[in-house]
Amino acid sequence: MSHANRGLVQDGSSKQDGVPLCSLAELKLRFLCPSDLPEVKTLCKEWFPIEYPDVWYEDITTNPRFYALAATFNAQIIGLLVAETKPLSKMNKEDQDILPPSLTGQTQIGYILTLGVSDAHRGHGIASLLLDNYLAQLSAHEAPRVQAVLLHVLTTNHRAIAFYQRRNFVRHTFLPYYYNIKGKPKDGFSYVRYVNGGHPPWTLIYPFIFALKNVCQKYLEKQMDLYLSFMDLEKAYDRADRDALWKY
């Protein structure tokens, strides 16, 4: 898969209608335009270890299918969020089980490709402002019915992971060797936040499956042996005499 399709979250004139321009003192939000390409390319090379192809920068600054939102301070870009909306059927195979199988493949997913803020401006809520604006757009009545927001992050990017967990994203799966960074394979996690009534598969037992998956992933990451035992609860506990119970 090309780098352009693998999202990465940093350790930390409008093309689209319907999303208001936000301003707080000298901080403003606006969508990218073609003239931003050189600046965005320079910033992404500073912020992210992945080398994106030139066509990716052209796409996010010209193609309206990308939600490419910039935070600017004194007319300079200091933060950036790039996302797109796509059908569940178009997601990578390892990401298609974030929603119940009963939903059609045309169910929409919001996919965050990048989210970054310059070093000098971190810790001021800029990433939260960008993310909140994006999530609000997904809830707008004219937007496609998106039921989950997905992203990928390096397993070593603890700051970004903590940020997303505070924003109600939950880890979906561990992705060994998901990234190729400077010729070296790196592991990743996928994180998901459910919106607009979306929910994970197996809603009633999902917390238990999620906990078991996390335990297995931890042992896999540390290359440690893990032994599991399973109990047939029906045979172990479901021995009550229902006919006798109904008599009382």
C-alpha positions as a Markdown table, in Angstrom:
| # | Residue | x | y | z |
|---|---|---|---|---|
| 1 | Met | 0.0 | 0.0 | 0.0 |
| 2 | Ser | 1.3 | 3.5 | -0.8 |
| 3 | His | 2.2 | 5.8 | 2.0 |
| 4 | Ala | -0.5 | 8.2 | 0.9 |
| 5 | Asn | -3.1 | 5.7 | 2.2 |
| 6 | Arg | -1.5 | 5.1 | 5.6 |
| 7 | Gly | -2.4 | 7.7 | 8.1 |
| 8 | Leu | 0.0 | 9.0 | 10.6 |
| 9 | Val | -0.7 | 11.2 | 13.6 |
| 10 | Gln | 2.0 | 13.5 | 14.9 |
| 11 | Asp | 3.4 | 13.2 | 18.5 |
| 12 | Gly | 1.2 | 15.8 | 19.0 |
| 13 | Ser | -9.7 | 30.4 | 0.4 |
| 14 | Ser | -12.3 | 27.6 | 1.4 |
| 15 | Lys | -12.7 | 24.6 | -0.9 |
| 16 | Gln | -15.7 | 23.3 | 1.1 |
| 17 | Asp | -18.9 | 24.9 | 2.3 |
| 18 | Gly | -20.8 | 24.3 | 5.5 |
| 19 | Val | -17.9 | 24.6 | 8.0 |
| 20 | Pro | -17.5 | 28.0 | 9.7 |
| 21 | Leu | -14.2 | 29.9 | 9.8 |
| 22 | Cys | -13.1 | 29.9 | 13.5 |
| 23 | Ser | -10.9 | 32.7 | 14.9 |
| 24 | Leu | -9.5 | 33.2 | 18.3 |
| 25 | Ala | -7.3 | 36.4 | 18.5 |
| 26 | Glu | -4.7 | 35.7 | 15.7 |
| 27 | Leu | -5.5 | 32.0 | 15.5 |
| 28 | Lys | -7.6 | 31.0 | 12.5 |
| 29 | Leu | -8.8 | 27.9 | 10.8 |
| 30 | Arg | -9.1 | 27.6 | 7.1 |
| 31 | Phe | -9.0 | 25.0 | 4.4 |
| 32 | Leu | -5.8 | 24.4 | 2.3 |
| 33 | Cys | -5.5 | 25.9 | -1.1 |
| 34 | Pro | -3.0 | 25.2 | -4.0 |
| 35 | Ser | -0.7 | 28.0 | -2.9 |
| 36 | Asp | -0.1 | 26.2 | 0.5 |
| 37 | Leu | 1.6 | 23.2 | -1.2 |
| 38 | Pro | 5.2 | 24.3 | -0.6 |
| 39 | Glu | 4.6 | 25.3 | 3.0 |
| 40 | Val | 2.6 | 22.1 | 3.8 |
| 41 | Lys | 5.3 | 19.9 | 2.2 |
| 42 | Thr | 8.0 | 21.5 | 4.4 |
| 43 | Leu | 5.9 | 21.2 | 7.6 |
| 44 | Cys | 5.0 | 17.5 | 6.9 |
| 45 | Lys | 8.7 | 16.7 | 6.4 |
| 46 | Glu | 9.4 | 18.3 | 9.8 |
| 47 | Trp | 6.5 | 16.7 | 11.6 |
| 48 | Phe | 6.2 | 13.2 | 10.3 |
| 49 | Pro | 8.7 | 10.4 | 9.6 |
| 50 | Ile | 6.8 | 9.2 | 6.5 |
| 51 | Glu | 7.9 | 10.6 | 3.1 |
| 52 | Tyr | 4.7 | 11.4 | 1.2 |
| 53 | Pro | 4.8 | 11.5 | -2.6 |
| 54 | Asp | 4.3 | 14.8 | -4.4 |
| 55 | Val | 0.9 | 13.7 | -5.7 |
| 56 | Trp | -0.3 | 13.5 | -2.1 |
| 57 | Tyr | 0.4 | 17.1 | -1.4 |
| 58 | Glu | -1.2 | 18.1 | -4.7 |
| 59 | Asp | -4.3 | 16.1 | -3.8 |
| 60 | Ile | -4.8 | 17.5 | -0.3 |
| 61 | Thr | -4.4 | 21.1 | -1.5 |
| 62 | Thr | -6.7 | 20.8 | -4.5 |
| 63 | Asn | -9.0 | 17.8 | -4.3 |
| 64 | Pro | -12.3 | 18.7 | -2.4 |
| 65 | Arg | -12.7 | 15.0 | -1.3 |
| 66 | Phe | -10.1 | 15.7 | 1.4 |
| 67 | Tyr | -11.0 | 17.6 | 4.5 |
| 68 | Ala | -7.7 | 19.5 | 4.8 |
| 69 | Leu | -8.0 | 22.0 | 7.6 |
| 70 | Ala | -5.1 | 24.3 | 8.6 |
| 71 | Ala | -4.7 | 26.3 | 11.8 |
| 72 | Thr | -2.8 | 29.6 | 11.1 |
| 73 | Phe | -1.1 | 32.1 | 13.3 |
| 74 | Asn | -0.1 | 35.4 | 11.9 |
| 75 | Ala | -0.8 | 33.9 | 8.4 |
| 76 | Gln | 1.5 | 30.9 | 9.0 |
| 77 | Ile | 0.3 | 27.3 | 9.2 |
| 78 | Ile | 1.0 | 25.9 | 12.6 |
| 79 | Gly | -1.4 | 23.0 | 12.6 |
| 80 | Leu | -2.9 | 20.7 | 10.1 |
| 81 | Leu | -5.6 | 17.9 | 9.9 |
| 82 | Val | -6.2 | 15.9 | 6.8 |
| 83 | Ala | -9.0 | 13.4 | 6.6 |
| 84 | Glu | -11.3 | 11.8 | 4.0 |
| 85 | Thr | -14.7 | 10.1 | 4.0 |
| 86 | Lys | -14.9 | 6.7 | 2.3 |
| 87 | Pro | -17.2 | 3.6 | 2.2 |
| 88 | Leu | -16.4 | 0.8 | 4.7 |
| 89 | Ser | -15.9 | -1.5 | 1.7 |
| 90 | Lys | -13.0 | 0.7 | 0.5 |
| 91 | Met | -11.1 | 0.5 | 3.8 |
| 92 | Asn | -8.2 | -1.8 | 4.2 |
| 93 | Lys | -9.1 | -5.3 | 5.0 |
| 94 | Glu | -7.7 | -5.1 | 8.6 |
| 95 | Asp | -10.0 | -2.1 | 9.2 |
| 96 | Gln | -13.3 | -3.4 | 7.9 |
| 97 | Asp | -14.3 | -5.1 | 11.1 |
| 98 | Ile | -14.7 | -1.9 | 13.1 |
| 99 | Leu | -18.5 | -1.9 | 12.5 |
| 100 | Pro | -21.0 | -4.8 | 12.7 |
| 101 | Pro | -21.1 | -7.0 | 9.6 |
| 102 | Ser | -24.8 | -6.4 | 9.3 |
| 103 | Leu | -24.0 | -2.9 | 7.9 |
| 104 | Thr | -23.6 | -2.5 | 4.2 |
| 105 | Gly | -20.2 | -1.8 | 2.6 |
| 106 | Gln | -21.5 | 1.7 | 1.7 |
| 107 | Thr | -21.6 | 2.8 | 5.4 |
| 108 | Gln | -19.3 | 5.8 | 5.6 |
| 109 | Ile | -16.1 | 6.0 | 7.6 |
| 110 | Gly | -14.1 | 9.1 | 8.5 |
| 111 | Tyr | -10.4 | 8.4 | 8.1 |
| 112 | Ile | -7.8 | 10.8 | 9.6 |
| 113 | Leu | -4.7 | 10.7 | 7.5 |
| 114 | Thr | -2.6 | 13.3 | 9.4 |
| 115 | Leu | -2.9 | 15.5 | 12.4 |
| 116 | Gly | 0.1 | 17.7 | 13.5 |
| 117 | Val | 1.0 | 20.9 | 15.3 |
| 118 | Ser | 4.3 | 22.7 | 15.2 |
| 119 | Asp | 6.6 | 22.2 | 18.2 |
| 120 | Ala | 6.4 | 25.8 | 19.3 |
| 121 | His | 2.6 | 25.8 | 19.5 |
| 122 | Arg | 1.8 | 22.4 | 21.1 |
| 123 | Gly | 0.0 | 22.3 | 24.4 |
| 124 | His | -2.4 | 25.2 | 23.5 |
| 125 | Gly | -5.4 | 23.1 | 22.3 |
| 126 | Ile | -4.7 | 23.5 | 18.6 |
| 127 | Ala | -4.9 | 19.8 | 17.8 |
| 128 | Ser | -8.2 | 19.7 | 19.8 |
| 129 | Leu | -9.6 | 22.6 | 17.9 |
| 130 | Leu | -8.8 | 21.0 | 14.6 |
| 131 | Leu | -10.3 | 17.6 | 15.7 |
| 132 | Asp | -13.4 | 19.2 | 17.2 |
| 133 | Asn | -14.1 | 21.1 | 13.9 |
| 134 | Tyr | -13.7 | 17.9 | 11.9 |
| 135 | Leu | -16.0 | 15.9 | 14.3 |
| 136 | Ala | -18.6 | 18.7 | 14.2 |
| 137 | Gln | -18.6 | 18.6 | 10.4 |
| 138 | Leu | -19.3 | 14.8 | 10.5 |
| 139 | Ser | -22.4 | 15.4 | 12.6 |
| 140 | Ala | -23.8 | 18.1 | 10.3 |
| 141 | His | -27.1 | 17.0 | 8.7 |
| 142 | Glu | -25.8 | 17.6 | 5.2 |
| 143 | Ala | -22.7 | 15.4 | 5.7 |
| 144 | Pro | -22.6 | 11.7 | 4.6 |
| 145 | Arg | -23.7 | 9.4 | 7.4 |
| 146 | Val | -20.3 | 8.6 | 9.0 |
| 147 | Gln | -20.6 | 6.1 | 11.8 |
| 148 | Ala | -16.9 | 5.8 | 12.8 |
| 149 | Val | -13.7 | 7.8 | 12.7 |
| 150 | Leu | -10.5 | 5.8 | 12.2 |
| 151 | Leu | -6.8 | 6.6 | 12.4 |
| 152 | His | -3.4 | 4.8 | 12.5 |
| 153 | Val | -0.6 | 5.7 | 14.8 |
| 154 | Leu | 2.9 | 4.4 | 15.6 |
| 155 | Thr | 3.0 | 2.2 | 18.7 |
| 156 | Thr | 5.9 | 4.3 | 20.0 |
| 157 | Asn | 3.9 | 7.6 | 19.6 |
| 158 | His | 2.8 | 7.7 | 23.2 |
| 159 | Arg | 1.9 | 11.4 | 23.2 |
| 160 | Ala | -0.5 | 11.0 | 20.3 |
| 161 | Ile | -2.0 | 7.8 | 21.7 |
| 162 | Ala | -2.7 | 9.6 | 25.1 |
| 163 | Phe | -4.3 | 12.5 | 23.2 |
| 164 | Tyr | -6.7 | 10.3 | 21.2 |
| 165 | Gln | -7.6 | 8.2 | 24.2 |
| 166 | Arg | -8.6 | 11.4 | 26.1 |
| 167 | Arg | -10.8 | 12.2 | 23.0 |
| 168 | Asn | -12.7 | 8.9 | 23.3 |
| 169 | Phe | -10.9 | 7.0 | 20.7 |
| 170 | Val | -10.3 | 3.3 | 21.5 |
| 171 | Arg | -7.6 | 1.0 | 20.3 |
| 172 | His | -9.0 | -1.4 | 17.6 |
| 173 | Thr | -6.0 | -3.6 | 16.7 |
| 174 | Phe | -2.3 | -4.0 | 16.7 |
| 175 | Leu | -0.7 | -3.8 | 13.2 |
| 176 | Pro | 2.8 | -5.4 | 13.1 |
| 177 | Tyr | 5.1 | -3.9 | 10.5 |
| 178 | Tyr | 2.4 | -1.5 | 9.3 |
| 179 | Tyr | 4.7 | 1.3 | 8.5 |
| 180 | Asn | 7.9 | 1.5 | 6.4 |
| 181 | Ile | 9.9 | 4.3 | 7.8 |
| 182 | Lys | 13.3 | 5.0 | 6.2 |
| 183 | Gly | 13.5 | 1.4 | 5.1 |
| 184 | Lys | 12.6 | -0.1 | 8.5 |
| 185 | Pro | 9.3 | -1.7 | 9.4 |
| 186 | Lys | 7.5 | -0.2 | 12.3 |
| 187 | Asp | 4.4 | -1.4 | 14.2 |
| 188 | Gly | 1.2 | 0.6 | 14.4 |
| 189 | Phe | -2.1 | 0.7 | 16.2 |
| 190 | Ser | -5.5 | 1.5 | 14.7 |
| 191 | Tyr | -7.8 | 3.7 | 16.9 |
| 192 | Val | -11.5 | 4.3 | 16.3 |
| 193 | Arg | -14.2 | 6.7 | 17.7 |
| 194 | Tyr | -17.9 | 5.9 | 17.1 |
| 195 | Val | -20.1 | 8.7 | 16.0 |
| 196 | Asn | -23.7 | 9.3 | 14.8 |
| 197 | Gly | -25.0 | 6.1 | 16.4 |
| 198 | Gly | -22.2 | 3.8 | 15.2 |
| 199 | His | -21.0 | 1.1 | 17.5 |
| 200 | Pro | -18.5 | -1.8 | 17.4 |
| 201 | Pro | -19.6 | -5.4 | 16.5 |
| 202 | Trp | -20.8 | -7.6 | 19.3 |
| 203 | Thr | -21.9 | -4.7 | 21.4 |
| 204 | Leu | -22.8 | -6.7 | 24.5 |
| 205 | Ile | -19.5 | -8.7 | 24.7 |
| 206 | Tyr | -17.2 | -6.3 | 22.9 |
| 207 | Pro | -15.6 | -5.0 | 26.1 |
| 208 | Phe | -14.5 | -8.5 | 27.0 |
| 209 | Ile | -13.2 | -9.2 | 23.5 |
| 210 | Phe | -11.5 | -5.9 | 23.5 |
| 211 | Ala | -9.8 | -6.6 | 26.8 |
| 212 | Leu | -8.7 | -10.0 | 25.6 |
| 213 | Lys | -7.3 | -8.6 | 22.4 |
| 214 | Asn | -5.3 | -6.0 | 24.3 |
| 215 | Val | -3.8 | -8.6 | 26.5 |
| 216 | Cys | -2.8 | -10.7 | 23.5 |
| 217 | Gln | -1.4 | -7.7 | 21.7 |
| 218 | Lys | 0.8 | -6.8 | 24.8 |
| 219 | Tyr | 2.3 | -10.3 | 24.9 |
| 220 | Leu | 2.8 | -10.2 | 21.1 |
| 221 | Glu | 4.6 | -6.9 | 21.3 |
| 222 | Lys | 6.9 | -8.2 | 24.1 |
| 223 | Gln | 7.3 | -11.6 | 22.3 |
| 224 | Met | 6.2 | -13.4 | 25.4 |
| 225 | Asp | 4.4 | -16.7 | 25.6 |
| 226 | Leu | 0.7 | -16.5 | 26.5 |
| 227 | Tyr | -1.5 | -19.4 | 27.5 |
| 228 | Leu | -5.3 | -19.2 | 27.3 |
| 229 | Ser | -8.0 | -21.5 | 28.6 |
| 230 | Phe | -11.6 | -21.4 | 27.7 |
| 231 | Met | -14.6 | -22.6 | 29.7 |
| 232 | Asp | -17.9 | -23.8 | 28.3 |
| 233 | Leu | -20.2 | -21.7 | 30.5 |
| 234 | Glu | -23.3 | -23.4 | 29.4 |
| 235 | Lys | -22.1 | -26.8 | 30.5 |
| 236 | Ala | -20.5 | -25.4 | 33.6 |
| 237 | Tyr | -23.3 | -23.3 | 35.0 |
| 238 | Asp | -26.5 | -23.8 | 33.0 |
| 239 | Arg | -27.8 | -26.8 | 34.9 |
| 240 | Ala | -30.8 | -25.2 | 36.6 |
| 241 | Asp | -34.0 | -27.2 | 36.4 |
| 242 | Arg | -36.2 | -24.7 | 34.6 |
| 243 | Asp | -39.3 | -26.8 | 34.8 |
| 244 | Ala | -38.9 | -26.8 | 38.6 |
| 245 | Leu | -38.3 | -23.1 | 38.7 |
| 246 | Trp | -41.4 | -22.2 | 36.7 |
| 247 | Lys | -43.5 | -24.0 | 39.3 |
| 248 | Tyr | -42.8 | -21.3 | 41.9 |
